[in-house]
Amino acid sequence: MELPKLIRQLQSEKCPPRVLEQVAQRIAREKTPARSLLPAFACAAAIACLLTTVIVWQWRAHREAQRALVRQQTQEAFGYIGQALIRAAAHTENALSKEAVPPLRNSFQTVKDKVTNPI
């Protein structure tokens, strides 16, 4: 760099101390390394990965909860339908034995009587 050489030349010259101070400050500013964006980018990427993981985990848990709810509601619906079919079958059996069988039995007996005792 030319600045250190310039400082040496200025020190041999009779410069006001203020000028030397300004040159030293300028050199110090130029020597400080510029901040790298790499650590900030790495931190942002890590936070983004963490947030993505949490969001996906929550989404999957919510989806599983919805599936469990659908499964439970389906089981309840099938249970209700099964009970309704059992009640309907019991009612049908009762109706058939009380309403359909006696007239059939009477008709059968009438035919039997007519066949065995012709007029």
Secondary structure, 3 states (H helix, E strand, C coil): CHHHHHHHHHHHCCCCHHHHHHHHHHHHHHHCCCCCCHHHHHHHHHHHHHHHHHHHHHHHHHHHHHHHHHHHHHHHHHHHHHHHHHHHHHHHHHHHHHHHHHHHHHHHHHHHHHHHCCC
